[in-house]
Amino acid sequence: FAYQEGGYGLYFTLQKKNLKGVTVDAEGFNQQRIEMGERIRKLRKRCDFCQESLAEAMDVSTMTISRIENGITKMDVEFLMRLSRVLEVPANVILGLEDDKTGDSDIYDVRENG
């Protein structure tokens, strides 16, 4: 925990290490979730899925897919593994830990076209 004093009083910020060992605060985790959602959106489009068809393949609602792609909803490991199978990419690609072997670098540089 990090202690901070702000304009409206005192508050605490949760800090954790991300998957690459870098300490990030809650805002950093939100940014990582947004970037992962953008990767998922690009992978979905590359597979010619609309949100509705991906939701059907994943047996979830379209709203769930939308919320994940927009970085609003967290996904658990089971969901990540099912998504990996449906999109036919390793989970590490979805997480941004590994490059896609198809050479589609546009998937990883999400901030460029975001």
N, CA and C atoms as an extended XYZ file, in Angstrom:
342
Properties=species:S:1:pos:R:3:atomname:S:1:resname:S:1:resid:I:1 pbc="F F F"
N         0.841       -1.180        0.000 N   PHE     1
C         0.000        0.000        0.000 CA  PHE     1
C         0.886        1.243        0.000 C   PHE     1
N         0.436        2.258       -0.671 N   ALA     2
C         1.153        3.523       -0.676 CA  ALA     2
C         0.257        4.575       -0.036 C   ALA     2
N         0.803        5.334        0.868 N   TYR     3
C         0.058        6.377        1.562 CA  TYR     3
C         0.209        7.675        0.781 C   TYR     3
N        -0.892        8.379        0.540 N   GLN     4
C        -0.842        9.650       -0.171 CA  GLN     4
C        -1.786       10.631        0.481 C   GLN     4
N        -1.446       11.902        0.417 N   GLU     5
C        -2.326       12.940        0.920 CA  GLU     5
C        -2.820       13.743       -0.263 C   GLU     5
N        -4.120       13.826       -0.423 N   GLY     6
C        -4.691       14.527       -1.562 CA  GLY     6
C        -5.498       15.729       -1.127 C   GLY     6
N        -6.077       16.424       -2.072 N   GLY     7
C        -6.857       17.619       -1.816 CA  GLY     7
C        -8.076       17.369       -0.957 C   GLY     7
N        -8.591       16.152       -0.946 N   TYR     8
C        -9.789       15.838       -0.176 CA  TYR     8
C        -9.480       14.990        1.049 C   TYR     8
N        -8.243       14.947        1.454 N   GLY     9
C        -7.903       14.165        2.633 CA  GLY     9
C        -6.892       13.086        2.310 C   GLY     9
N        -6.862       12.088        3.155 N   LEU    10
C        -5.893       11.003        3.023 CA  LEU    10
C        -6.518        9.815        2.316 C   LEU    10
N        -5.734        9.124        1.537 N   TYR    11
C        -6.215        7.903        0.915 CA  TYR    11
C        -5.047        6.972        0.655 C   TYR    11
N        -5.375        5.740        0.425 N   PHE    12
C        -4.363        4.726        0.174 CA  PHE    12
C        -4.518        4.215       -1.252 C   PHE    12
N        -3.404        3.871       -1.870 N   THR    13
C        -3.426        3.327       -3.213 CA  THR    13
C        -2.836        1.928       -3.166 C   THR    13
N        -3.553        0.989       -3.711 N   LEU    14
C        -3.073       -0.378       -3.779 CA  LEU    14
C        -2.045       -0.482       -4.885 C   LEU    14
N        -0.887       -1.036       -4.569 N   GLN    15
C         0.148       -1.252       -5.567 CA  GLN    15
C         0.489       -2.729       -5.612 C   GLN    15
N         0.629       -3.265       -6.816 N   LYS    16
C         0.993       -4.666       -7.011 CA  LYS    16
C         2.008       -4.751       -8.123 C   LYS    16
N         2.616       -5.921       -8.256 N   LYS    17
C         3.521       -6.149       -9.373 CA  LYS    17
C         2.728       -6.755      -10.513 C   LYS    17
N         2.948       -6.218      -11.723 N   ASN    18
C         2.260       -6.790      -12.876 CA  ASN    18
C         3.003       -8.035      -13.333 C   ASN    18
N         2.573       -8.640      -14.426 N   LEU    19
C         3.151       -9.900      -14.885 CA  LEU    19
C         4.616       -9.783      -15.276 C   LEU    19
N         5.083       -8.582      -15.568 N   LYS    20
C         6.482       -8.398      -15.940 CA  LYS    20
C         7.318       -7.939      -14.753 C   LYS    20
N         6.726       -7.950      -13.549 N   GLY    21
C         7.463       -7.602      -12.344 CA  GLY    21
C         7.567       -6.118      -12.073 C   GLY    21
N         6.825       -5.302      -12.796 N   VAL    22
C         6.859       -3.860      -12.610 CA  VAL    22
C         5.742       -3.469      -11.649 C   VAL    22
N         6.062       -2.634      -10.679 N   THR    23
C         5.046       -2.202       -9.725 CA  THR    23
C         4.131       -1.197      -10.394 C   THR    23
N         2.844       -1.451      -10.293 N   VAL    24
C         1.852       -0.545      -10.871 CA  VAL    24
C         0.752       -0.319       -9.845 C   VAL    24
N         0.095        0.815       -9.935 N   ASP    25
C        -1.025        1.082       -9.037 CA  ASP    25
C        -2.315        0.666       -9.730 C   ASP    25
N        -3.438        0.939       -9.099 N   ALA    26
C        -4.736        0.539       -9.649 CA  ALA    26
C        -4.938        1.119      -11.040 C   ALA    26
N        -4.491        2.360      -11.258 N   GLU    27
C        -4.628        2.973      -12.588 CA  GLU    27
C        -3.827        2.201      -13.632 C   GLU    27
N        -2.655        1.706      -13.246 N   GLY    28
C        -1.843        0.903      -14.155 CA  GLY    28
C        -2.523       -0.395      -14.531 C   GLY    28
N        -3.188       -1.020      -13.555 N   PHE    29
C        -3.932       -2.236      -13.848 CA  PHE    29
C        -5.074       -1.944      -14.804 C   PHE    29
N        -5.746       -0.821      -14.616 N   ASN    30
C        -6.826       -0.437      -15.522 CA  ASN    30
C        -6.297       -0.255      -16.938 C   ASN    30
N        -5.136        0.378      -17.085 N   GLN    31
C        -4.549        0.583      -18.409 CA  GLN    31
C        -4.195       -0.753      -19.049 C   GLN    31
N        -3.664       -1.678      -18.278 N   GLN    32
C        -3.337       -3.002      -18.820 CA  GLN    32
C        -4.602       -3.711      -19.285 C   GLN    32
N        -5.689       -3.583      -18.515 N   ARG    33
C        -6.946       -4.218      -18.896 CA  ARG    33
C        -7.495       -3.592      -20.176 C   ARG    33
N        -7.353       -2.285      -20.327 N   ILE    34
C        -7.802       -1.602      -21.544 CA  ILE    34
C        -6.997       -2.086      -22.742 C   ILE    34
N        -5.689       -2.178      -22.595 N   GLU    35
C        -4.836       -2.635      -23.694 CA  GLU    35
C        -5.135       -4.077      -24.057 C   GLU    35
N        -5.387       -4.927      -23.061 N   MET    36
C        -5.734       -6.314      -23.352 CA  MET    36
C        -7.069       -6.368      -24.085 C   MET    36
N        -8.022       -5.554      -23.684 N   GLY    37
C        -9.313       -5.497      -24.372 CA  GLY    37
C        -9.154       -5.095      -25.827 C   GLY    37
N        -8.256       -4.157      -26.082 N   GLU    38
C        -7.999       -3.736      -27.471 CA  GLU    38
C        -7.371       -4.871      -28.278 C   GLU    38
N        -6.474       -5.640      -27.639 N   ARG    39
C        -5.901       -6.805      -28.331 CA  ARG    39
C        -6.987       -7.820      -28.650 C   ARG    39
N        -7.875       -8.065      -27.692 N   ILE    40
C        -8.970       -9.019      -27.903 CA  ILE    40
C        -9.849       -8.553      -29.051 C   ILE    40
N       -10.165       -7.266      -29.104 N   ARG    41
C       -11.001       -6.721      -30.188 CA  ARG    41
C       -10.330       -6.960      -31.555 C   ARG    41
N        -9.031       -6.692      -31.620 N   LYS    42
C        -8.319       -6.886      -32.893 CA  LYS    42
C        -8.255       -8.360      -33.272 C   LYS    42
N        -8.037       -9.231      -32.295 N   LEU    43
C        -8.023      -10.667      -32.571 CA  LEU    43
C        -9.401      -11.137      -33.025 C   LEU    43
N       -10.446      -10.642      -32.374 N   ARG    44
C       -11.823      -11.004      -32.752 CA  ARG    44
C       -12.104      -10.598      -34.193 C   ARG    44
N       -11.731       -9.377      -34.541 N   LYS    45
C       -11.971       -8.898      -35.905 CA  LYS    45
C       -11.141       -9.671      -36.923 C   LYS    45
N        -9.916      -10.040      -36.528 N   ARG    46
C        -9.076      -10.826      -37.426 CA  ARG    46
C        -9.716      -12.178      -37.725 C   ARG    46
N       -10.468      -12.707      -36.772 N   CYS    47
C       -11.165      -13.987      -36.953 CA  CYS    47
C       -12.543      -13.810      -37.581 C   CYS    47
N       -12.867      -12.589      -37.999 N   ASP    48
C       -14.165      -12.271      -38.610 CA  ASP    48
C       -15.343      -12.566      -37.694 C   ASP    48
N       -15.151      -12.341      -36.394 N   PHE    49
C       -16.238      -12.449      -35.429 CA  PHE    49
C       -16.781      -11.059      -35.146 C   PHE    49
N       -18.094      -10.942      -35.061 N   CYS    50
C       -18.671       -9.743      -34.462 CA  CYS    50
C       -18.797      -10.056      -32.968 C   CYS    50
N       -19.116       -9.067      -32.158 N   GLN    51
C       -19.234       -9.324      -30.730 CA  GLN    51
C       -20.294      -10.377      -30.438 C   GLN    51
N       -21.378      -10.344      -31.198 N   GLU    52
C       -22.459      -11.291      -30.971 CA  GLU    52
C       -22.018      -12.729      -31.237 C   GLU    52
N       -21.288      -12.938      -32.336 N   SER    53
C       -20.875      -14.309      -32.659 CA  SER    53
C       -19.803      -14.817      -31.692 C   SER    53
N       -18.908      -13.930      -31.247 N   LEU    54
C       -17.921      -14.347      -30.252 CA  LEU    54
C       -18.628      -14.681      -28.936 C   LEU    54
N       -19.597      -13.862      -28.557 N   ALA    55
C       -20.348      -14.124      -27.334 CA  ALA    55
C       -21.043      -15.478      -27.408 C   ALA    55
N       -21.623      -15.780      -28.553 N   GLU    56
C       -22.293      -17.068      -28.731 CA  GLU    56
C       -21.290      -18.216      -28.633 C   GLU    56
N       -20.133      -18.062      -29.266 N   ALA    57
C       -19.108      -19.114      -29.218 CA  ALA    57
C       -18.570      -19.305      -27.804 C   ALA    57
N       -18.556      -18.222      -27.030 N   MET    58
C       -18.041      -18.274      -25.662 CA  MET    58
C       -19.139      -18.602      -24.642 C   MET    58
N       -20.398      -18.636      -25.087 N   ASP    59
C       -21.543      -18.881      -24.222 CA  ASP    59
C       -21.651      -17.826      -23.112 C   ASP    59
N       -21.496      -16.558      -23.539 N   VAL    60
C       -21.665      -15.415      -22.638 CA  VAL    60
C       -22.516      -14.375      -23.363 C   VAL    60
N       -22.853      -13.314      -22.683 N   SER    61
C       -23.640      -12.257      -23.319 CA  SER    61
C       -22.748      -11.347      -24.156 C   SER    61
N       -23.374      -10.676      -25.101 N   THR    62
C       -22.655       -9.686      -25.911 CA  THR    62
C       -22.125       -8.579      -25.008 C   THR    62
N       -22.874       -8.232      -23.980 N   MET    63
C       -22.442       -7.201      -23.034 CA  MET    63
C       -21.137       -7.602      -22.349 C   MET    63
N       -20.977       -8.878      -22.028 N   THR    64
C       -19.731       -9.343      -21.408 CA  THR    64
C       -18.558       -9.119      -22.341 C   THR    64
N       -18.698       -9.456      -23.607 N   ILE    65
C       -17.624       -9.249      -24.585 CA  ILE    65
C       -17.315       -7.762      -24.704 C   ILE    65
N       -18.336       -6.944      -24.797 N   SER    66
C       -18.143       -5.501      -24.905 CA  SER    66
C       -17.406       -4.946      -23.692 C   SER    66
N       -17.808       -5.368      -22.511 N   ARG    67
C       -17.187       -4.865      -21.283 CA  ARG    67
C       -15.737       -5.319      -21.158 C   ARG    67
N       -15.414       -6.515      -21.617 N   ILE    68
C       -14.021       -6.977      -21.600 CA  ILE    68
C       -13.197       -6.193      -22.609 C   ILE    68
N       -13.730       -6.003      -23.817 N   GLU    69
C       -12.999       -5.259      -24.842 CA  GLU    69
C       -12.774       -3.804      -24.446 C   GLU    69
N       -13.636       -3.252      -23.623 N   ASN    70
C       -13.491       -1.866      -23.177 CA  ASN    70
C       -12.748       -1.738      -21.855 C   ASN    70
N       -12.248       -2.865      -21.338 N   GLY    71
C       -11.448       -2.842      -20.122 CA  GLY    71
C       -12.239       -2.625      -18.856 C   GLY    71
N       -13.543       -2.858      -18.904 N   ILE    72
C       -14.406       -2.629      -17.745 CA  ILE    72
C       -14.475       -3.872      -16.858 C   ILE    72
N       -14.577       -5.031      -17.492 N   THR    73
C       -14.747       -6.294      -16.771 CA  THR    73
C       -13.456       -7.094      -16.776 C   THR    73
N       -13.139       -7.656      -15.626 N   LYS    74
C       -11.996       -8.562      -15.519 CA  LYS    74
C       -12.443       -9.941      -15.980 C   LYS    74
N       -11.522      -10.711      -16.510 N   MET    75
C       -11.872      -12.086      -16.876 CA  MET    75
C       -11.034      -13.041      -16.045 C   MET    75
N       -11.619      -14.194      -15.756 N   ASP    76
C       -10.887      -15.186      -14.981 CA  ASP    76
C       -10.089      -16.090      -15.918 C   ASP    76
N        -9.320      -16.979      -15.324 N   VAL    77
C        -8.431      -17.852      -16.101 CA  VAL    77
C        -9.226      -18.780      -17.017 C   VAL    77
N       -10.330      -19.300      -16.544 N   GLU    78
C       -11.145      -20.194      -17.382 CA  GLU    78
C       -11.646      -19.466      -18.629 C   GLU    78
N       -12.105      -18.224      -18.451 N   PHE    79
C       -12.578      -17.443      -19.585 CA  PHE    79
C       -11.426      -17.185      -20.554 C   PHE    79
N       -10.256      -16.834      -20.023 N   LEU    80
C        -9.074      -16.582      -20.853 CA  LEU    80
C        -8.720      -17.818      -21.682 C   LEU    80
N        -8.771      -18.987      -21.079 N   MET    81
C        -8.419      -20.208      -21.800 CA  MET    81
C        -9.446      -20.521      -22.889 C   MET    81
N       -10.741      -20.331      -22.596 N   ARG    82
C       -11.772      -20.545      -23.629 CA  ARG    82
C       -11.604      -19.549      -24.763 C   ARG    82
N       -11.326      -18.291      -24.426 N   LEU    83
C       -11.121      -17.253      -25.437 CA  LEU    83
C        -9.924      -17.588      -26.315 C   LEU    83
N        -8.883      -18.096      -25.700 N   SER    84
C        -7.683      -18.503      -26.418 CA  SER    84
C        -8.008      -19.589      -27.450 C   SER    84
N        -8.827      -20.556      -27.048 N   ARG    85
C        -9.208      -21.633      -27.981 CA  ARG    85
C       -10.087      -21.104      -29.108 C   ARG    85
N       -11.072      -20.259      -28.776 N   VAL    86
C       -12.003      -19.740      -29.787 CA  VAL    86
C       -11.266      -18.858      -30.794 C   VAL    86
N       -10.352      -17.995      -30.311 N   LEU    87
C        -9.614      -17.092      -31.202 CA  LEU    87
C        -8.378      -17.750      -31.823 C   LEU    87
N        -8.092      -18.980      -31.379 N   GLU    88
C        -6.979      -19.771      -31.899 CA  GLU    88
C        -5.628      -19.066      -31.767 C   GLU    88
N        -5.398      -18.510      -30.567 N   VAL    89
C        -4.110      -17.899      -30.233 CA  VAL    89
C        -3.747      -18.326      -28.813 C   VAL    89
N        -2.456      -18.388      -28.495 N   PRO    90
C        -2.070      -18.711      -27.118 CA  PRO    90
C        -2.561      -17.636      -26.145 C   PRO    90
N        -2.835      -18.030      -24.917 N   ALA    91
C        -3.273      -17.074      -23.894 CA  ALA    91
C        -2.244      -15.963      -23.705 C   ALA    91
N        -0.958      -16.284      -23.837 N   ASN    92
C         0.085      -15.266      -23.685 CA  ASN    92
C        -0.026      -14.167      -24.732 C   ASN    92
N        -0.572      -14.477      -25.884 N   VAL    93
C        -0.790      -13.460      -26.912 CA  VAL    93
C        -1.890      -12.506      -26.451 C   VAL    93
N        -2.953      -13.044      -25.914 N   ILE    94
C        -4.048      -12.213      -25.415 CA  ILE    94
C        -3.557      -11.329      -24.271 C   ILE    94
N        -2.715      -11.891      -23.411 N   LEU    95
C        -2.184      -11.140      -22.276 CA  LEU    95
C        -1.120      -10.124      -22.688 C   LEU    95
N        -0.606      -10.240      -23.907 N   GLY    96
C         0.429       -9.314      -24.367 CA  GLY    96
C         1.821       -9.705      -23.930 C   GLY    96
N         2.004      -10.959      -23.513 N   LEU    97
C         3.303      -11.440      -23.050 CA  LEU    97
C         4.121      -12.067      -24.167 C   LEU    97
N         3.487      -12.337      -25.285 N   GLU    98
C         4.123      -13.057      -26.381 CA  GLU    98
C         3.606      -12.491      -27.694 C   GLU    98
N         4.476      -12.428      -28.681 N   ASP    99
C         4.058      -11.973      -30.003 CA  ASP    99
C         3.290      -13.071      -30.721 C   ASP    99
N         2.375      -12.644      -31.560 N   ASP   100
C         1.594      -13.572      -32.374 CA  ASP   100
C         2.488      -14.108      -33.480 C   ASP   100
N         2.483      -15.409      -33.654 N   LYS   101
C         3.345      -16.042      -34.663 CA  LYS   101
C         2.868      -15.792      -36.096 C   LYS   101
N         1.658      -15.215      -36.263 N   THR   102
C         1.180      -14.931      -37.616 CA  THR   102
C         1.821      -13.682      -38.184 C   THR   102
N         2.510      -12.920      -37.318 N   GLY   103
C         3.182      -11.719      -37.797 CA  GLY   103
C         2.280      -10.505      -37.872 C   GLY   103
N         1.103      -10.583      -37.297 N   ASP   104
C         0.186       -9.454      -37.311 CA  ASP   104
C         0.554       -8.508      -36.176 C   ASP   104
N         1.563       -7.663      -36.406 N   SER   105
C         2.073       -6.787      -35.353 CA  SER   105
C         1.057       -5.744      -34.931 C   SER   105
N         0.042       -5.493      -35.748 N   ASP   106
C        -0.995       -4.508      -35.420 CA  ASP   106
C        -1.734       -4.886      -34.136 C   ASP   106
N        -1.768       -6.160      -33.805 N   ILE   107
C        -2.466       -6.616      -32.608 CA  ILE   107
C        -1.771       -6.108      -31.356 C   ILE   107
N        -0.463       -5.976      -31.397 N   TYR   108
C         0.303       -5.653      -30.198 CA  TYR   108
C         0.505       -4.163      -29.997 C   TYR   108
N         0.498       -3.404      -31.058 N   ASP   109
C         0.706       -1.981      -30.917 CA  ASP   109
C        -0.644       -1.303      -30.809 C   ASP   109
N        -1.350       -1.583      -29.718 N   VAL   110
C        -2.715       -1.101      -29.564 CA  VAL   110
C        -2.769        0.397      -29.326 C   VAL   110
N        -1.719        0.969      -28.780 N   ARG   111
C        -1.747        2.401      -28.496 CA  ARG   111
C        -1.615        3.226      -29.766 C   ARG   111
N        -1.026        2.666      -30.813 N   GLU   112
C        -0.811        3.411      -32.056 CA  GLU   112
C        -2.134        3.767      -32.720 C   GLU   112
N        -3.061        2.798      -32.800 N   ASN   113
C        -4.322        3.041      -33.503 CA  ASN   113
C        -5.499        3.123      -32.554 C   ASN   113
N        -5.274        2.826      -31.254 N   GLY   114
C        -6.289        2.749      -30.220 CA  GLY   114
C        -7.464        3.555      -30.443 C   GLY   114
